[in-house]
């Protein structure tokens, strides 16, 4: 078993090494230029995300699709991941993480556009879409679509289920001394109640949970920034300076080169917003939208909230907290750094962080359940949906009581392998992305209803 784990660690290090980071960030840059800086439409995208498009075809509202995607995306990567990037890459990693989010908006836009453009409808009216349908119907490469779904199904049970459940049960056991068996059973019950109702049930819960959890966490960050007010501007200055100059050790920070800051910042940014992995477009295809560009803009706003806002705030909170109390931060990494920052809020600080992590992680379990379900349905048809949901609930319980380092490492590797077929579709179908964007956005036809027929499939 140890030899297998060592192999997975080697594969993971290789897959998430410089070639993958260059490929992902390079795709972000390429699509940014191909879409003529789609980022400039971000405020239009936010406005669209709050507008119902009920006359259009789809299973859930645009906002429901967005919050379901955000539920799966906003999680420990935004809180613990940013702290880890600062600990390993210095304060400059925060800027690289932020830049990854800014340029990743174009990739999230593009993959959602293709997902809606190539979505299909089942006999009962359910919408199905995602990179697998773009690969099959757009490129004619069904074998790549099958590979994408296999990697997605495996990654979902890892990073979207067991490791998330384990992090919740571990945190509650450490903070409140409640047995992981009790936490796991309760969480499995809640998960089952929600996911057995399908995407509409998941979207309804996420529509309420995501705004609450984001507001709750951001409010905590604002309070800390007020407490650290004299260090906020120096922290921002240090973040910019350290991104482009080597960082000497001292003041609570480790020494870090420009390369280390870029490497850890970009890696954390990519893990955080999932732009390019191909996960979020799966739920984008279920949205009620008049044309592919409208939902693509809505999906792009998710990366804005996830990385440009939440990760940036976390980064400034952590860096300013280290500067305000370097002795307390000495030697701390990851979650411990975030705990130190929130402990500055008397009494309620740790509670805010705990509630934030609990809601972030539970919502991730819900969002990824839908991604995995659609991958399984593509591979085996509707007959596999109910057994899959039952297995998902069981996995939540066992994930709560197990040690999962091997599963975590496998899930990271599967995430990278998900990205490769998706990036192939994005790059080879970039002409379609430009054509659709020109037709609906650049020529000011955003309210026009698409006349492209949605193919019917038997599932």
Secondary structure, 3 states (H helix, E strand, C coil): CHHHHHHHHHHHHHHCCHHHHHHHHHHHHHHHHHCCCHHHHHHHHHHHHCCCCCCCCCCECHHHHHHHHHHHHCCHHHHHHHHHHHHHHCCHHHHHHHHHHHHHHHHHHHHHHHHHHCCEEECCCCEECCHHHHHHHHCCCHHHHHHHHHHHHHHHHHHHHHHHHHHHHHHHHHHHCCCHHHHHHHHHHHHHHHHCCHHHHHHHHHHHHHHHHHHHHHHHHHHHHHHCHHHHHHHHHHHHHHHHCCECCECCECCECHHHHHHHHHHHHHHHHCCCCCCHHHHHCCECCCCHHHHHHHHHHHHHHHHHHHHHHHHHHHHHHHHHCHHHHCCCCCHHHHHHHHCCCCCCHHHHHHHHHHHHHHHHHHHHHHHHHHHHHHHHCCHHHHHHHHHHHHHHHHHHHCCCHHHHHHHHHHHHHHHHHHHHHHHHCHHHHHHHHHHHHHCCCCCCCCCCCCCEECC
